[in-house]
């Protein structure tokens, strides 16, 4: 079964924006690409039904698919190495962005989704609630808890909202 032409046009027009969201929701570039491909593949069979306003539906699938992946893989144990691998020297801005991505990866999937959608993509609380299928109050509490945890992870007391709005 091939994808409808308007699906192909939608993907061509919105792929980079959706991939950016997937990168922020996942832990690696490859995982983000896989996550987006899975989400898009799930949308093809229902495309006729969602084609009037597909972006919200695709983002919802993306977030929920990420949560499902996280639940499946959280049982895997992590085995830290005694000596960390060497890391290349990078630009300070890139290092800060990577540090923020690593901090985001430490949040629970729903908190990460709320923080990304609310502060990075600058979406209103009501829209985030609709995308995640929860109440506005849940979005507010998840945002509050997620930002508090990011502050602890990053060792900062203020200014996180401004930093999260910076391009990642």
N, C-alpha and C positions, 0 to 999 in steps of 0.2 A: 504494500500500500504506500503510495507516494503522498507527500505532504501537499496540501493545497497551495496555490500560488500566493495567496495572501498570508499564509503562514510563513512561507519562505521570505516574503517581503518584510514581515514583522521581525523575523529573526535577523535579517540583514540590517535593519534599521536600529534594533534595540539590543543586539548581541553584546556590544561593549559595556553598556550600562548594566545589563543583567550579569555579565561576567564580573564586573566590579563588585556587585553585591555578593556574588558567590565567593569571590576571593575573601571578602571580609567575614563571611559566614564560616568559611572552612579554614583549614590549617596550612594548605599549600596550594600552589598554582595548579598542579595537576589534579588535586582533589576538587578544586573550584571548577575546572573545566569538566570533569566527570559529573559533578553535581549539576551543573547547568545542562549538560547533555541529557542526563536522566530526567530532569524537570521538563525540558522541551519535548522529550520523547513521550512523556506522560500526557502532554497537552495535545499532541497530534490527533488522537482518537476523538477528542471532545472539541476540536477546533471550531466546528460549525456553530456549536452552542456558545462559545466564549469569544468569537471573533469580533463582536461589537466593541468590547473593552477587554482585551486579553492581558494587558500588562499586570493588573492587579492579581488576576488568576495565576499567571505564570510566576509572579513573585511569591504568592502564597504556596504554590507547589514547591518552589525552590526552598523556602524556609522550612516547610514541613518535611521535605525530603532530607534536608540537612539534619533535622532533629531525629528522624528515623535512623539515619546513618550513625549519628552519635550514639543513640541507644544501642545499636547493634555492636558497635566497636568499643564501648566503654568498659566492657568486661575484659578487654585485653590489658594485660599488665605492661607497665613501662619499666624497662631495665636501664637505668642510667649507667653510663660508662664512667670509669674512674677518671679518665682524662677526656675532656670535651674535644671534639674535632676542631681543627683550625678553621677560623672564619676569615674571609677576605676583608680587607680594609675598604670601607665604603664612605661615601659622602655623608656628612652629618645629618642632612635632611632625610636622606634615604634610611640612615640608621634609626632616626627618630620614628619614621613611618614604620619600619620593621619592628621596632620596639612596641609601638602601639598595636600592630597586628598580632604580635606574640601575646600581648596583654589581653586583647580581644579573644584570642583562642583559648584563654584560661577561663572565660566566662561560660556559664551553662548555655546551651543552645538558645533557649528562649530569651535569656538576658542579652545574649549577643545579637540576636535578631532584633530585639527592641532597640538596643543602642545603635545598631547600624541603620535601621530604618528611620529612627527618630532623629538622631543627631548627625549621621553622615549623609543620609539622603534627605534630611530636613523634611520629613513627612509629618503631617499633623497626627496627634494622638489618636483621633478617631479613625483615620485611615490605617494606621498601624494596627489598631485593634481589629479592624475589619480584615486586614491581610492575615493576621494571626488567629482569627477566630476566637477572640477573647474580649473582655470588657475594657473600657477606657481605664478603669481603676487598676486593672491588672497591668496594663501598659505603663501607667504611672509608677506603680510599685516596682515593676521589673526594671524600669529605667532608673529609678532611685537606687535600687539595690545594685544594679549593674554598674552605674557610675561610681557608687561608693567602693565597690570591689576594684574597679579600674584604678581609682585613686590610691587604694592600698597597694595594689600591684605595682603601680608606677611610682609610688612614694611621693605623691603630690597631694596638696590640700586644696588647691584652687586652679581654675583655668582649664579644666578638662573639656568643658563644653566647647570652648574656642578651638582647642586642639583637635577634637573629634570632627569638627567641621572642615578641617584642612583636608586637601586631597590625599588619598592613600594610595 
